[in-house]
Amino acid sequence: MGKRMRMTLPKKEADLQKVVEEVAETHHEHEHHHHHHAEGLDELLHTIDVLMDTMNTRISDLEEKTDKLRGEVANLYRLFAAVVDALAAGSEEERKKALERAVEILRSSLEHATT
């Protein structure tokens, strides 16, 4: 391992001022060099921000569609249950009631799909 160098500040005000000026000059040169990189970085950050907004909009849209589809799947299960009840009915009256339920489920689903 290398030997650690210890830094000390100059004792005289003039020497200290000279160091401050040298650091300021060096910093200004680096600042000018980094300015070109910053413009590109700002543009990239803006692009990322726009893309994140677009992605969040798409996610919201997909969540809304998922909720609608979840409701439709529930309607399909209720419809199948009504049809199974109709097939398993012991009388014509029970069969008719089960099929009327199935028709009502379909009507309700179609009304929600058009609104």
Order of alpha helices (4+ residues) and beta strands (2+ residues): alpha-alpha
